[in-house]
């Protein structure tokens, strides 16, 4: 994921495996990672409803993917000869 690095003053990639999702004390979702170019720790808020845990965000996302895949499969089965 590309996030802004204050030291490089540009968006850079995160090191693989360094991404850590956290919920702040005021219940906002955030991500911490290390810059792949300079190694500094970066912090970025991520989208999500206020107070919703990161597990809930990922669960909702994967649940909607499974539901849409099931709906598409049923449409194909219904139209097959």
Secondary structure, DSSP 4 states (H G I P E B T S, - for coil): -EEEETTTTEEEEBPTT--EEEE-TTS-EEEEEEBTTT--EEEEE----TT--HHHHHHHHHHHHHHHHHHHHHHHHHH--
